[in-house]
Amino acid sequence: MTRHVSLYNVSYNNSIELENNAKEPQMKHREELFSRFANITIWLLMSFGMLFHFLFIPMLSHELPATYVEFNGDGLLIQIFLSTITLVAQSTLLSVSMLLRRILKGSLFSESAISWVNGLAASCATFSGLLVALLYWLTFQGAAAPAIAFGLIGGTIVAVAFAFVTLSLKYVLKAAIANQQELEAVI
């Protein structure tokens, strides 16, 4: 009877293992599909950023000083502010895209991934600093309407939170890399 139970357990465990192995490719396929969709979305956003950078920012930097007295003579400064904010946002998206690619390839647990995480945190912090500078400049110009001010403050808080979360996750990634290296040394 003991032998029968152990054979049953072996059979039961093997069927669970086969069932889990059957689910693994399906989960891997979903993970790959979602990662690819996220990357496509990121590159689409980056393309819109380039369109914004080369078409709309020059138009805005020309139209705003001509339309509003508060911005008279500030066309170049408007173009610099908006271009810098757009480029920093694109660098943030690039860092996220590169980290997604590493996840998809299974190479996230490497020292070079830390540099992309640092870049992501730095670009988020820079983005928040630029939003604060833009808010300060708009307030100084007398053009910071309450809705614009709240939007910039909200964007700043989100960017700072994103930077801190990214830095926190960097330490989790470092610990995972150390654990993986320790496991490889044992094996």
Summary of the structure (lengths in Angstrom):
residues: 187
radius of gyration: 24.9
end to end distance: 37.9
largest distance: 93.7
contacts: 498
relative contact order: 0.07
helix: 92%
strand: 0%
